[in-house]
């Protein structure tokens, strides 16, 4: 839900005047919707001895601010087909909004899109996954991070549930998972799309390399979880590592990384080298969970490091859930606050009410969301979850 603005806020005014690709993106979304539906029907019809799960989650949402109000209908379609050694997973969305002018401002018109669609094959400790898939190599929620194969839908604000704020890449993942050591090799075919609110525009892919992807190793040494990774994408290399250790009620985490761009002439007004590090904790107290984090970012355009402060506090009961999240950075670029209450009426119906606040400098993500959404947004949603197959 959060990001550090270290890369996004380096977009200068000259870069924000580029022509919009909304028309192309809209056609791409409808195309993905058709592919998603066709894929779903094909799997359902040709299904044999798989264990089936097919869930539809229709959702009604409404929110308002000092500037605008909007209502939206969204249908989430999720299918999971399991075999002895294989799995097919599909997740897609279709949405219709009542205020298309408002949606165009957010660059989020009524459309359908494919969130995930992949085939997975398992043989002992080896896994092969092919398709559009979630691949997160970072446990932090700030950017920059080692989470380089995940995009963000900043143009939609942070109104969606957490997992729906991400966009995923398409590729081939080969993994080996042992009792103490795991290895991942990923070949990137199509990078994730990151979209921004007006007046910002997505950073164009500078130059696609012939081979893009990454390698990661993860080891467990007497409870110490450590990983190291390297990735190549968008004319850059990313290096880094993580460490964590689970005590009884607290899990400290450290992440260190570096990203360098080798086509530096194409990055005028933008950093060419970024070093970053994050220290965080997961604190457990009965039904409470606290996750404070602090990140330090240093690039080759600024003298001193910038800082991101992020904190999340949640309480989860049988039917009631409370969540607060906040982000602030230094030097000041923007801030964000979110409070939500969820009531689970039963196993197939829930109600969610939320309040959000955005503020930031001009041409930053949070400043643009303040100007588009409004500084304070309140809203609610009602969601149903139906198992179509009833198994």
PyMOL commands that set and color helices and strands:
alter all, ss='L'
color gray80, all
select helices_A, chain A and resi 8-10+15-17+22-46+100-105+154-156+162-165+264-266+365-373
alter helices_A, ss='H'
color red, helices_A
select strands_A, chain A and resi 51-65+69-82+86-97+111-123+126-133+150-152+166-177+181-190+213-221+224-233+236-246+250-261+273-285+288-290+293-299+306-316+320-330+334-346+349-360+376-384+386-387
alter strands_A, ss='S'
color yellow, strands_A
deselect
rebuild
show_as cartoon
